Amino acid sequence: MKNKILIILALVLLSACNDSTKFSTTNQPTLTDYQVGEKWVWKYKGVTTEGEVRSDGTDTREIVSFDGALGMTIGKDTIPVSEIVKPEASETPKYDWPLEVGKKWKYENSWTSQDGTTGNQSQNAEVLSYQEQTVEAGTFMAYTIKYTGKTTNSRGYSANETEVWLYAPAVKNFIKLTQNQGDFHYVEELIEYSK
């Protein structure tokens, strides 16, 4: 009987030690983590509660050689990867590195759109879990990060919002985003990743 109890206790302890959801931390990717030819493709769709489709398409990003260094294509632009991996100086960053389950922080962002509209976003963020997540591109270990708050703009728009980001360290990016903002629901999912 004593041996059975010891074996059960040992199995419980081993399973707890193998539970990566409790002990994993992830640092921000660095320049050396990227390579030429690395590619991400997401599909996205945004629909209002009335069924009006406001966005529907794909977004592709790729690592290329750019002026003798690495660059990431984003739409028609190419951004040096050294800028992408530069630590964010903000007190309220999108990702508060290192990521770990249970971590909480405040995210704030201000922007100006091409038509001159200004806006602000203020959210509370929390890392809820680190576990396997499956998207069209495959199955990855990913952090589930939930953001809740408000978005406003200079045209009088104001909406409560909830965003859930699945960030996968293996692809150095998010693999899924689900956003509810007022009467608008948006989903973006990784459908292809290659090196």
Residue pairs with C-beta under 8 A, 6 or more apart in sequence:
16 22
20 130
20 131
20 141
21 101
21 129
21 130
21 131
22 101
24 100
24 101
24 130
24 141
25 98
25 99
25 100
26 97
26 98
26 99
26 100
26 143
26 169
27 97
27 98
28 85
28 87
28 95
28 97
28 98
29 85
29 169
29 172
30 85
31 70
31 81
31 82
31 85
33 85
33 172
34 63
34 70
34 72
34 81
34 85
34 172
35 63
35 70
35 195
36 63
36 64
36 65
36 70
37 62
37 63
37 194
37 195
38 62
38 63
38 194
38 195
39 60
39 61
39 62
39 63
39 192
39 193
39 194
40 60
40 61
40 62
40 171
40 173
40 190
40 192
40 193
41 58
41 59
41 60
41 137
41 190
41 191
41 192
41 193
42 58
42 59
42 60
42 188
42 189
42 190
42 191
43 57
43 58
43 136
43 188
43 189
43 191
44 55
44 56
44 57
44 58
44 59
44 186
44 187
44 188
44 189
45 53
45 55
45 56
45 186
45 187
46 53
46 54
46 55
46 56
46 184
46 185
46 186
46 187
47 53
47 54
47 184
47 185
47 186
48 54
48 183
48 184
48 185
49 183
49 184
49 185
50 183
54 184
55 186
58 191
59 75
59 188
60 73
61 72
61 73
61 74
62 72
62 73
63 70
63 71
63 72
63 81
64 70
64 71
64 72
64 73
64 78
65 71
66 78
66 80
67 80
69 80
69 81
69 82
70 80
70 81
70 82
71 78
71 79
71 80
71 81
72 78
72 79
72 81
72 84
87 97
88 94
88 95
90 108
91 106
92 105
92 106
92 107
92 108
92 109
93 105
93 107
94 107
94 109
95 145
95 167
96 103
96 105
96 125
99 127
99 143
99 145
99 167
100 127
100 130
101 127
101 128
101 129
101 130
101 143
102 126
102 127
103 126
103 127
104 124
104 125
104 126
104 127
105 124
105 125
106 122
106 123
106 124
106 125
107 121
107 122
107 123
107 124
107 125
107 147
107 149
108 120
108 121
108 122
108 123
109 120
109 121
110 118
110 119
110 120
110 121
111 118
111 119
111 121
112 118
112 119
113 119
117 153
117 154
117 155
118 153
118 154
119 151
119 152
119 153
119 154
119 157
120 151
120 152
120 153
121 149
121 150
121 151
121 161
122 149
122 150
123 147
123 148
123 149
123 150
123 161
123 163
124 147
124 148
124 149
125 145
125 146
125 147
126 145
126 146
127 143
127 144
127 145
128 144
128 145
128 146
129 143
129 144
130 141
130 142
130 143
130 144
131 141
131 142
131 144
132 139
132 140
132 141
132 142
133 139
133 140
133 141
133 142
133 144
133 166
133 168
133 175
133 176
135 166
135 175
135 176
135 189
135 190
135 191
136 189
136 190
136 191
136 192
137 171
137 175
137 189
137 190
137 191
137 192
137 193
138 193
140 168
140 170
140 171
140 175
141 168
141 169
141 170
142 166
142 167
142 168
142 169
142 175
143 165
143 166
143 167
143 168
143 169
144 164
144 165
144 166
145 164
145 165
145 166
145 167
146 162
146 163
146 164
147 161
147 162
147 163
147 164
147 165
148 160
148 161
148 162
148 163
149 160
149 161
150 158
150 159
150 160
150 161
151 157
151 158
151 159
151 161
151 181
152 158
152 159
159 181
159 182
159 184
160 181
160 182
161 179
161 180
161 181
161 182
162 179
162 180
163 177
163 178
163 179
163 180
164 176
164 177
164 178
164 179
165 174
165 176
165 177
166 174
166 175
166 176
166 177
167 173
167 174
167 175
168 174
168 175
171 190
171 193
173 190
174 188
174 190
175 189
175 190
176 187
176 188
176 189
176 190
177 186
177 187
177 188
177 189
178 186
178 187
179 185
179 186
179 187
180 186
